[in-house]
Amino acid sequence: MKHIALIVVVLALLLAAVPALAQDEIPDLTVNHTACADGVDLTGQEIKLYHFGDLSGPYSFITQPLLAGFEDAAKYFNERGGICGATIAQEFDDTAGVQDATRAIYDRFSSLTPKPPIMLLYASADAELLREQVAQDEIAILISAGSVPGLYGEDGQTPGWIFGTNPLYADQVGAMCDFLAANPDRFPNPVIGHISWEGAFGRSADTPESRAYCESVGVGYAGAEYFLPTATDITGQVQNLLDAGANVLYTNSLASGPALVAKTIVDMGIEDQVTFAGVNWALDTSVGLLGQATFGSDGLPSTNGLIGSLPFRWWTERAHPGIQVINAAAEAAQRPLTVRNIAYILAWANMDTFIEAYIQTGNRVGFDNITGAAMKETLETMVYDTMGGIQTIDFTGNRRALSANRIAMMAYLGQDGQTPAGPNNPPLVVTAGERQLLVPILVPMTDFAPAPDLRPGGADVPGM
């Protein structure tokens, strides 16, 4: 397996050692955009990106940094011409995780004149709630989530108006099973048990197709258990999965969810019996910090060794031009560590996708004639390396989720400043405010590769 340099999640120590880029050294990623059609000059106009989701409920650890990311991305691109001269603005609102609020905010935004051709959502539950309505209203949607019903409908085979900028959550499980099966020395006779949040997001990874695929590559299935984001004791759920034969616990949760599973594994004394794995959100900054509330028998935080998906470039892959821009913007805006997470990166990626889709659509139909239907047609056909290749937008072939993925492991930086902490390399401790923290790092275990297509009727579903 090709070695890839460690990716640091908490940046305080390493960013201090890396000189900030001067303004004239920051890459100009507008050169990657399709050129605006000859004669088009939208100077003086304003183009808004509308988005809404849970900013104060269970998902706030993840979603609050979205606002910072959109603000910083809009500033960066506006300083370089916006969209053909038009200023990029944003309008957003907080659902607090309440679906009545989701419906009310959507109704308000969709009733505007002119009607927005595209919006951005945050959560799988919102996508499932609004799927039929956005199709009726002909508004294209971007969302960094991936439940089958939200993207493909109840039958799982009807691509709609919602486009997921993550790999489908069922596809991520398939990629994890490929990884487990490819490493039998490390994971002998793997059997997955799902332990996730209750709700559309939590349940979206455990599907008949993902189970069948995993079993086809030699990974068993022990069932699924669910808990509320407010839960503090999930010992019973974990024990049920152990009794059913699970030796891999897989979570589709974020922030406090993976941290609670990791704590439970330590408290039950089963660290040597199970492998802990999860969705891409499980490798977030918040998990690396929350996991430090409990330490395992190895003297490291409970989340040490957690493996999951990493389907985009990360903060310290600083040779990458898109990551250089994101780091420089976060430093210039003095964004705190809690903001430098997955959502901040994906805000930039989604903003860049919005810009490129807007330009391509305007060039094709005229900038005064952009509709949701025209935007949907663009998204269905464009292939674009967002932010210079943080991820590749490609919904061709009637896909409604991205494919490229890689597997990474969470660890903690050792005192040598280069490799994970272990028996001969004690963990490095840094001071952040009044707290002493270890430095979580992500160690990519694979290169980018297409995740298996496990939507109902997908190309990689066994028997298809």
C-alpha angles and dihedrals in degrees: 000000000000113000115237123192118260116270114217118216102185102055107188097102100037098041089055088058095049117075113238116248116254115239092255090051096057109106117249103229093181086085086073093061123096108261115256113252117271112278095016113133117160095176110150094027127106125219116196130207109209119206138159141173146118107331099155107028133069093314097051093102086065104029103047091072089056089074092052091046094051091046094050093042092050090050092050095049095040089055086057099048105287111226107342088322097316118123116245114227133170137216121194142164139195122246092182085216092293114133094208087060090047090055094045095050092046091050090052095048095042091051093060120115113259093032112234110254091209138020136179126233130192110206140050092230091057091049091051092047095050101033097105094037096054090049090052091047092042096231119148116226133204118199133171092222138083124209117151096231092049095051103027106022132240091306089051091226106080113092108212140181096289119092120195117214092200127065110270108274091237088052090053090056088051091052090050091051089051088054094048092048092048092057107050093157090061098033109031115187095350118205118185125217117186115225108176147141117284113252141055095308096046095047096043097088098053105074134144088251096052091046092049092048094049092048089049091059093045104269115128129218125231099176134254137282127189137202137184120256087244094057119119100180122048098155092120094052093049092047091052090056092047090051088053090055103263117159094164118058111200121192131198095193137095143219106355092015099069090036090057092048090049091048090050092051090053095043091050091050093235099123091119093045103055141042115222116219138162155163121296091269089061089071093057127128090251092059092050090054099040090048089067091074088080128039125204131222089273091063092248130110117284092250092060108122097020110149126203148136123303104183097170141040117282138224100270099042082103096164086072112091094221092052089048090057093047093049092047092049093048091049093047091050091044092233111187123238093260089062095051096084142110095289094055090055093045091049088061092045092049093046090052091047090050091052095048093045091049093051094046091048094046092049090052103043104015125267092258091055103052111138134170090255091054091046091050090052089053094050091049092058110027123099111196136167099224116217089002093306109327082135134344118245107217122152095158119134093044092292118152097189135050121256112203114100142156134193122240138175129224114230137152126253118255127223090263086072092226113065137040120281115261143142094306097031113054116210119271114242121208130184119236111180106308094339131091111215140181116230113247115213134187118225111198109222098187139024122249112288136157112278115228114272103243104162110124105287090014121156095251100044107117111258094024 
